[in-house]
Amino acid sequence: MNIILAVIALSFLILIHELGHFIAARKAGVKVQEFSIFMGPKLYSWQRGETKYSIRAIPMGGFVKMEGEEEASSDERAFSNKPAWKRAVIVAAGAVMNILIAIIIMTIISFSMGYNTRVITKLNDGSPLSDAGIKEGDKIISFDGKHIFHPNDLLVLLYVSEGEPTEIAYRRIGEKGIRRTLVTPKKTIPLYLIGIVVENSEGKGSNVIQRVEKGSPAEMAGLIPGDILKKIDDVEIFERSDLSEYLQKSKEKPVDITIERNGDVIEIHDLVPYASQTYYDLGVWFEYKKGDFFGSISSGLNNSISTMRSVFYTIGWLFTGKATFRDVSGPVGIVAYIGDVVEMGTGFSEKLMYLLQITAFLSLNLGVMNLMPFPALDGGKLVLILIEKIRRKPLDPEKEAWISMVGFFLLIMLLIATLVNDIPRLITR
């Protein structure tokens, strides 16, 4: 079911993207020969007016075929015979539609589930921010000279931090100016886990398993959602904190877990916890708001800008070595990831919100990546249009088609490379 939802989400994003090209082409007076969802052999098609609409067999991609696109045409309604600015609008419209729909989804999520602002509500003991003189109620403006649109920006920037002192700009309530200070991020202490999520963070139900992480010690030991944690070794578990505190003391030492399942008491022996990854952190919690209409719009926009900027950062980090190609996923990995995210929800509304959230994230990624100046992508086509304007002479359609073909071949090679990344991950899940 989750895979079906993932395919639907990706199909929706492709439809939105191609719809952007289609609408812009029609508005510009370009003749559209075919509007297709997916690639490969046709499964079903129908004619409406001058345009053929089709659904194809391979659930990846899609296209809008226009008269005079990458071929010579004497038709005055051909894409190649339109002014450069109109062609640029048509080419960019797909990515713009992906970005716009993502902003709308992000706004809906912010209004429905709430959102975090950049205002600090709590600082952990020993927080680097507290050590630097920053207080609760302060609003973070920038980190290392980079504007903070959303608290997630800090997580992204800290990902490549090596713990060096970094300048943070912030604003204090009642003051007009912006303060600046140096902050030294600290590495987190590893947490010892068994791979479960409980129903509630505290109180009643915080010893009831809601979800078991795939490939975790808990899954390998046979724990399942609904199990009630009763004991760890000889220590009784009433709340999640009882389990967490004991694991922090025992670390990676094998433990025995006693659970209750459908009224039966079951003992599980020699379960080995694992240590979480450590990372640089600022020890800060941000204000959470819900129900603010205009605040939700602002949050949706800022979260979208934050996500798009992180795409550029990630690409840059791949070239500088701060991130590795092993972290890159293709369609197979994305489908699996969407399924995992949706599975995190417990009810229909929660699953829907998670699905919308990951759909918005992927839509922003699709929009930004398509604007990259790479042959066969929309950004590559925009570069060719720009070259044409500089030369004041149109490019040979056959040469343009050849450039796109080479770019498409390179994209296929990239797809194969991501499969090499994704398939082993799925096998070891």
SEMISE-232345 format. One line per 8 residues: number of its first residue (from 1); their letters; for each residue x, y, z of C-alpha. Coordinates in pm, whole numbers. Example, Ala and Ser with C-alpha at 12.3 -4.5 7.8 and 13.67 -1.06 7.14 Angstrom:
1> as> 1230/-450/780 | 1367/-106/714
//
This chain:
1> mniilavi> 0/0/0 | 281/241/89 | 452/174/-245 | 125/255/-423 | 101/583/-230 | 463/660/-323 | 398/601/-694 | 83/818/-672
9> alsflili> 283/1098/-505 | 557/1086/-770 | 298/1068/-1049 | 125/1373/-904 | 450/1570/-905 | 523/1470/-1264 | 169/1567/-1366 | 207/1908/-1200
17> helghfia> 544/1962/-1370 | 423/1871/-1719 | 100/2064/-1662 | 314/2374/-1607 | 482/2328/-1946 | 145/2251/-2107 | -41/2555/-1971 | 248/2790/-2053
25> arkagvkv> 273/2649/-2408 | -100/2690/-2469 | -94/3045/-2330 | 201/3129/-2558 | 11/2998/-2862 | 232/2693/-2917 | 78/2384/-3075 | 98/2090/-2830
33> qefsifmg> 105/1757/-3013 | 103/1525/-2709 | 72/1544/-2332 | 203/1222/-2174 | 226/1093/-1820 | 514/844/-1777 | 747/710/-2047 | 772/406/-2275
41> pklyswqr> 500/228/-2473 | 150/375/-2470 | -104/206/-2246 | -394/435/-2324 | -441/752/-2528 | -720/982/-2644 | -747/1282/-2874 | -896/1612/-2767
49> getkysir> -870/1893/-3016 | -522/1905/-3168 | -356/1740/-2866 | -318/1368/-2796 | -322/1271/-2426 | -153/947/-2324 | -55/729/-2029 | 258/520/-2082
57> aipmggfv> 393/202/-1928 | 706/307/-1734 | 605/500/-1419 | 886/752/-1445 | 885/1098/-1594 | 650/1232/-1858 | 661/1486/-2136 | 485/1756/-2338
65> kmegeeea> 560/1726/-2709 | 534/2060/-2886 | 545/2145/-3255 | 896/2261/-3348 | 1064/2148/-3028 | 1418/2034/-3114 | 1322/2017/-3483 | 1274/2264/-3765
73> ssderafs> 916/2368/-3844 | 754/2626/-4070 | 440/2638/-3854 | 405/2984/-3698 | 272/2812/-3383 | 589/2605/-3349 | 789/2633/-3026 | 1106/2712/-3223
81> nkpawkra> 937/3009/-3394 | 830/3182/-3074 | 1032/3467/-2918 | 1310/3359/-2682 | 1138/3500/-2373 | 821/3299/-2444 | 1023/2981/-2490 | 1206/3051/-2163
89> vivaagav> 875/3091/-1980 | 746/2762/-2124 | 1064/2578/-2027 | 1072/2720/-1672 | 698/2675/-1611 | 725/2309/-1508 | 975/2375/-1229 | 782/2688/-1121
97> mniliaii> 463/2481/-1089 | 645/2226/-870 | 773/2504/-645 | 433/2676/-621 | 245/2355/-536 | 506/2275/-271 | 461/2618/-109 | 84/2563/-100
105> imtiisfs> 127/2217/57 | 378/2350/311 | 131/2625/406 | -151/2371/454 | 75/2156/672 | 184/2458/878 | -179/2557/939 | -294/2202/1018
113> mgyntrvi> -2/2074/1225 | 162/2396/1342 | 511/2525/1276 | 831/2635/1444 | 947/2996/1440 | 1302/3122/1486 | 1226/3239/1842 | 1407/3043/2116
121> tklndgsp> 1182/2900/2388 | 1430/2673/2569 | 1805/2624/2598 | 1948/2295/2723 | 2189/2291/3015 | 2533/2369/2877 | 2389/2490/2546 | 2653/2658/2325
129> lsdagike> 2404/2941/2267 | 2360/2996/2639 | 2738/3001/2684 | 2754/3271/2413 | 2504/3495/2594 | 2193/3414/2389 | 1872/3391/2594 | 1524/3245/2566
137> gdkiisfd> 1303/3481/2366 | 1586/3579/2127 | 1522/3537/1755 | 1793/3376/1539 | 1869/3578/1224 | 2175/3416/1066 | 2440/3147/1114 | 2786/3184/962
145> gkhifhpn> 2659/3480/757 | 2375/3274/606 | 2019/3390/671 | 1805/3149/872 | 1463/3113/710 | 1356/2815/920 | 1508/2632/1224 | 1585/2341/990
153> dllvllyv> 1852/2563/832 | 2059/2524/1146 | 2046/2144/1118 | 2159/2163/754 | 2446/2402/828 | 2555/2207/1136 | 2570/1890/922 | 2899/2007/773
161> segeptei> 3017/2184/1087 | 3344/2069/1235 | 3281/2240/1568 | 3468/2558/1484 | 3351/2892/1638 | 3081/3043/1417 | 2912/3383/1419 | 2539/3392/1498
169> ayrrigek> 2326/3703/1452 | 2013/3737/1663 | 1754/3993/1770 | 1646/4051/2130 | 1293/4158/2225 | 1270/4533/2284 | 1589/4611/2090 | 1603/4749/1737
177> girrtlvt> 1953/4642/1642 | 2093/4298/1565 | 2338/4138/1807 | 2623/3915/1696 | 2826/3662/1890 | 3057/3366/1834 | 2916/3023/1913 | 3107/2695/1930
185> pkktiply> 2879/2397/1846 | 2916/2090/2069 | 2895/1724/1974 | 2596/1541/2113 | 2637/1254/2357 | 2548/923/2186 | 2211/780/2289 | 2173/405/2333
193> ligivven> 1863/273/2160 | 1690/-51/2068 | 1492/89/1772 | 1140/157/1896 | 902/454/1909 | 644/461/2188 | 286/589/2168 | 335/894/2389
201> segkgsnv> 646/1089/2482 | 554/1076/2852 | 280/959/3089 | 26/691/3004 | 117/491/2695 | 482/591/2699 | 577/226/2756 | 360/99/2468
209> iqrvekgs> 543/40/2140 | 396/236/1850 | 653/156/1584 | 956/-72/1544 | 1241/53/1324 | 1333/-175/1035 | 1658/-365/1083 | 1681/-257/1449
217> paemagli> 1768/-485/1745 | 1401/-458/1851 | 1278/-592/1517 | 1534/-873/1513 | 1428/-965/1867 | 1063/-992/1757 | 913/-683/1922 | 602/-551/1744
225> pgdilkki> 372/-247/1772 | 130/-282/2064 | 377/-460/2291 | 385/-315/2643 | 731/-278/2794 | 731/-417/3150 | 1095/-468/3250 | 1450/-420/3130
233> ddveifer> 1663/-673/3315 | 1524/-639/3671 | 1415/-275/3642 | 1044/-207/3591 | 939/16/3301 | 650/253/3365 | 750/525/3121 | 983/568/2826
241> sdlseylq> 1231/751/3048 | 1278/436/3259 | 1398/249/2950 | 1611/540/2822 | 1788/600/3155 | 1871/231/3195 | 2007/204/2838 | 2228/508/2895
249> kskekpvd> 2384/329/3193 | 2418/-16/3040 | 2525/122/2697 | 2592/-165/2450 | 2569/-439/2712 | 2309/-709/2617 | 1982/-668/2808 | 1673/-877/2874
257> itierngd> 1335/-719/2793 | 1005/-832/2944 | 690/-736/2751 | 319/-795/2771 | 146/-898/2447 | -228/-967/2438 | -221/-1048/2809 | 76/-1285/2784
265> vieihdlv> 412/-1205/2945 | 707/-1269/2714 | 1077/-1249/2794 | 1331/-1154/2527 | 1695/-1226/2605 | 2026/-1076/2498 | 1897/-777/2306 | 2200/-560/2218
273> pyasqtyy> 2138/-179/2210 | 2319/42/1961 | 2462/393/1991 | 2307/675/1789 | 2527/884/1564 | 2676/1195/1718 | 2653/1534/1550 | 2719/1898/1627
281> dlgvwfey> 2431/2069/1806 | 2339/2402/1962 | 2112/2267/2238 | 1812/2483/2148 | 1432/2451/2123 | 1223/2687/1911 | 876/2837/1954 | 589/2627/1822
289> kkgdffgs> 272/2795/1692 | -54/2668/1547 | -365/2820/1395 | -207/3148/1283 | -325/3191/920 | -74/3454/809 | 199/3293/1016 | 128/2963/837
297> issglnns> 165/3132/497 | 497/3283/607 | 611/2947/746 | 515/2764/425 | 713/3013/216 | 1016/3021/447 | 1025/2641/481 | 1016/2610/102
305> istmrsvf> 1299/2860/55 | 1497/2676/323 | 1448/2341/146 | 1542/2478/-196 | 1858/2636/-60 | 1956/2308/107 | 1941/2140/-237 | 2204/2383/-366
313> ytigwlft> 2414/2331/-54 | 2398/1953/-95 | 2509/1971/-459 | 2797/2196/-360 | 2896/1960/-78 | 2905/1668/-323 | 3170/1853/-525 | 3369/1965/-220
321> gkatfrdv> 3358/1623/-53 | 3156/1735/252 | 2883/1494/135 | 2931/1171/-59 | 2753/1019/-357 | 2661/723/-135 | 2402/951/26 | 2226/1013/-308
329> sgpvgiva> 1905/822/-386 | 1725/760/-714 | 1361/669/-790 | 1382/329/-618 | 1521/477/-298 | 1272/765/-308 | 975/529/-339 | 1102/325/-43
337> yigdvvem> 1164/643/157 | 812/775/91 | 672/443/209 | 876/461/530 | 765/818/600 | 396/737/545 | 431/431/768 | 534/660/1054
345> gtgfsekl> 175/788/1083 | -67/604/1307 | -402/727/1173 | -532/834/831 | -494/1208/896 | -140/1166/1030 | -37/945/738 | -186/1202/500
353> myllqita> 13/1485/660 | 335/1284/639 | 261/1202/274 | 193/1569/196 | 512/1670/375 | 737/1437/178 | 548/1523/-145 | 620/1893/-90
361> flslnlgv> 986/1817/-16 | 1023/1611/-335 | 834/1871/-540 | 1080/2141/-432 | 1372/1911/-513 | 1224/1830/-854 | 1170/2199/-927 | 1518/2307/-824
369> mnlmpfpa> 1700/2014/-990 | 1517/2073/-1318 | 1646/2430/-1325 | 2007/2312/-1300 | 2207/2403/-1616 | 2247/2041/-1724 | 2171/1912/-2079 | 1825/1750/-2112
377> ldggklvl> 1700/1930/-1799 | 1493/2247/-1819 | 1788/2448/-1688 | 2002/2322/-1977 | 1737/2434/-2225 | 1728/2777/-2061 | 2106/2802/-2107 | 2066/2723/-2479
385> iliekirr> 1802/2996/-2510 | 2038/3238/-2334 | 2321/3143/-2573 | 2087/3208/-2863 | 2009/3557/-2729 | 2380/3633/-2686 | 2462/3506/-3038 | 2151/3677/-3180
393> kpldpeke> 2113/3368/-3390 | 1901/3056/-3329 | 2076/2726/-3265 | 2047/2447/-3519 | 1752/2232/-3395 | 1946/1914/-3483 | 2245/2025/-3272 | 2009/2114/-2989
401> awismvgf> 1850/1769/-3013 | 2196/1609/-3009 | 2291/1801/-2692 | 1967/1688/-2527 | 2031/1328/-2631 | 2378/1335/-2472 | 2229/1489/-2157 | 1958/1223/-2147
409> fllimlli> 2224/951/-2178 | 2414/1102/-1884 | 2093/1115/-1680 | 2033/745/-1751 | 2387/672/-1633 | 2316/871/-1315 | 1996/672/-1268 | 2189/345/-1296
417> atlvndip> 2442/475/-1043 | 2166/559/-795 | 2025/209/-840 | 2364/76/-730 | 2318/286/-416 | 1951/205/-354 | 1921/-169/-413 | 2176/-278/-148
425> rlitr> 1999/-50/102 | 1667/-221/27 | 1820/-569/54 | 1967/-492/397 | 1649/-330/533
//
